[in-house]
Amino acid sequence: MNTHQLPEAFSSLSSLGGVVDFFPLRNGRRWASLILALVLLIGSVGVLLYGMYLADISWQRYGAALVGETLFWPLVFAAGLFLLSLIFAWSAYANWAKAIALYQNGFAYKDRRGLRLWRWKDVAALRMAVTRHDLFGINTGATHVYSMENRNGSRLALNDAFSRVEELARVIEEKTFPSLFEQATQQYNAGQILTFGPVLVNKTGIQIGKKNYAWGEIQPVTVR
């Protein structure tokens, strides 16, 4: 871990134990939105100036009658580009401070609203969505989305905007699985229904969508 990258808000936190690793937002994600916002802003100013240039020519040739018509579309495009620049500027601002630090007893998530602490024992659910991308049969990468929920109902979503997000999710899974498995086992033994996305499980069998399968009807089970 590069400890020199660790912000003061993380290094001064001691309630979760020692720092294990640090996962900042990818630098490309930080700067891309800001650069795009600047490009769109410059484009907006350029279109506006071009519209004013055309309006000046129209004024000189035809008088004031056609100035408004000449300026209409340049103003529309300039306003659209300006609004897009504001959107990307807000995205850069909202994402700039995002980072996650792993500790011995949990992790801390930082964004523009401050620092949020997640202890391993408080994680109630971890859902993973990994989408593989192929182009003409060639693997071009994957998109990762990891959604978490704690026992207070708070939710957190992690994706490829974070560096090494797969490694981060794997550590969270390893740390939270024992307690989640124990909880699920107790619920199952008590006759409760366990929900895993579209799959429901209880002592009588398993339900996938609208189809029910008793445990005695299931023969081989394979994992792909």
Secondary structure, 3 states (H helix, E strand, C coil): CCHHHCCHHHHCCCCCCCEEEEEEECHHHHHHHHHHHHHHHHHHHHHHHHHHHHHHHHHHHHHHHHHHHHHHHHHHHHHHHHHHHHHHHHHHHHHHCCEEEEECCEEEEEECCEEEEEEHHHEEEEEEEEEEEEECCEEEEEEEEEEEEECCCCEEEEECCECCHHHHHHHHHHHHHHHHHHHHHHHHHCCCCEEECCEEEECCEEEECCEEEEHHHCCCCCCC
